[in-house]
């Protein structure tokens, strides 16, 4: 079964408020077998005109696990902590490629 990735781009406008979300989100991610691969950091646009302010990439063991994480009642409460802290917060869920055997 292929893994799945959550790819997020955001522009944080209130870092103090956003830190409340960042303090609780990792536990929710971990509870569904997810892990952060990218969480901010240095970036450079190499092609095209996409210039996100901040990017995060999370890996989950499956698409279903990633959806369960996002739909989880506890994570819904955690998401409320970032309301008003970002200009935008775009998230896409994509299934990865099945690894060769």
N, C-alpha and C positions, 0 to 999 in steps of 0.2 A: 504494500500500500504506500503510495507516495506521501511525502510530507506536504505541509501547506505553509504558506507565508502570509503574514499580515504586513503590508507595506503602508506606512503612514507618512504623510507630509503635513507639517503644521507651521503656524507662525504664532509663537507664544507672545502674548502682550502683557501678561501679568505673571511674572515668574514666581512670585511669592505664593499666589493662589495655585499655580500649576504644580508647585512642589508638593502640595497636599495630595494631588493625584499621583504624582511620581512616587510618593511614599507608600502608597497602597497598591498600585497597579501590579508591581512585580509578583506579589504573593498570589494574585488572581491568575496571572499568566502561568506561574509555576504549578498551580493547582490543576491545570489542564495539560501539563506536560510541555508547556511552551518555554521558550528561552529567547532573550534579546540577543540578536546578532549585531544590530546597529542601534544606537540610541544617541543621536546627535553626532558630534565629532566633525572633523575636517571633511569638507566635500568640495568638489569641483565639477562644473558642467563641462563635459568633454564633447558632446554633440547636442544639437537642438537648442531650444530656448527655455528648457525647464530649469528654473532656478529656485528650488524650494528653500525656505528659511531653515528648516530642520527636518531630518528624515529619521525614521525608526523602522527597523525590519525585525520581525519576530518569526521564529520557526516553531511549528507545532507538529506533533507526530502524524496528524491526519487533518484533512479538511473538516471532518466532523468534530474533532476535538477543538479546532479553532473556532468553529461556529458555536459549539457548546460554551466555550470561554466567553465569547462576545455576548451570547444570550443569557448567561448566568445572572441570577438575581443579585448576587453580591457585586459582580462587576458593573451592573447597571447603576448601583449606588456609588461605586467608585467613579464612574464616568461623570456623575453629577458634580464631582469636585473640580472638574476642569471647565465646566460651563462658565463662560464669561472670561476665561483666562487665555483664550486664543482668538486670533482674528479668523482663522480657519483651521480645521482638523479633518483632513481627508484620509480615509482608510479603505484599502482594497484587500480582499482575500483572494489568493490565487493558489491553485494546486501546483505542487512541484513536479518534477519529472521522476518517474519511477527509477530507482537506482538499478543498474545492471546486476544480475546475479553472479 
